[in-house]
Amino acid sequence: MTFEHEESTTTTAGPGAVWTLWADVGSWHAWDPAVEAVALEGTFGEGAAGTMTLVGGVEAPFTLEVVEPGRRYLDRLTMGELVIEIDHVVRAEGDGAVVTVATTVTGPGADDVGPMVTRDAPVALARLTALAEGLSDGR
């Protein structure tokens, strides 16, 4: 089973401001309502692994599968046979940026889990872009 979902938004913040928040895993809980905490072993780069604590205390190991600094990262969470991949992309547009988050859930129950995982995507994007717009050096 596979579930796919994509959300995009525009912001007056530059891609650098968005990237600053993405690369700081300690800030993820401030903009993603599904996240309580994130612990990353090493630096924010391809292959880095850690643990994400989701709301309710559920811990899930994750790996940064793709990291293109200033532009894109894809993280993969593994929960038993269920795999959640979240692809984050920011690109400059006009005086700001477009931020896109695409989620793919595969494994048993993906069609049930997917809507739960992506339910807060619009809120997460709104919080992320509001925080990014508050950064003064993001362009």
C-alpha positions, 0 to 999 in steps of 0.5 A, spaced: 500 500 500 502 507 498 499 513 500 502 520 497 500 527 499 503 534 497 502 541 500 505 547 497 505 554 499 509 561 498 512 566 503 516 572 502 522 569 506 527 567 502 529 560 501 535 561 506 531 563 512 526 556 510 533 552 510 535 555 516 529 552 520 529 546 516 537 544 518 536 546 525 532 539 527 531 543 534 526 547 531 522 542 528 517 542 534 516 549 533 513 549 526 511 542 526 505 540 530 506 532 530 513 533 532 515 533 540 523 533 539 528 531 534 535 528 536 540 527 530 547 524 531 552 528 527 550 534 523 545 535 518 547 531 512 546 526 507 546 519 511 545 522 518 540 518 523 536 520 529 530 519 533 524 523 532 519 523 538 512 524 535 506 527 539 504 522 544 511 520 545 511 515 539 519 515 537 521 513 530 528 512 527 529 517 521 535 518 516 536 524 512 536 520 505 537 526 501 540 533 503 541 538 498 543 544 502 539 551 501 534 547 497 532 540 499 532 534 504 528 528 504 527 524 511 525 517 512 522 514 518 521 507 519 516 504 524 516 497 523 514 495 516 511 502 515 516 507 511 514 515 511 518 519 506 517 526 507 521 530 501 522 538 503 523 543 497 524 550 497 525 554 491 526 562 490 520 565 486 520 573 486 521 576 492 520 570 496 520 562 495 515 556 494 515 551 499 513 544 497 512 538 502 511 531 499 509 525 503 509 518 501 507 512 506 508 505 504 507 499 508 501 495 511 496 501 513 499 506 509 492 508 507 490 509 514 496 512 517 497 517 511 491 522 512 494 522 520 501 523 518 499 529 513 493 532 517 497 538 520 501 539 513 498 546 512 499 548 519 506 546 519 507 550 512 504 556 515 508 556 522 514 554 518 513 560 513 511 565 519 518 563 523 522 564 516 519 571 515 521 573 522 528 571 520 532 577 518 538 574 514 534 569 510 535 572 503 
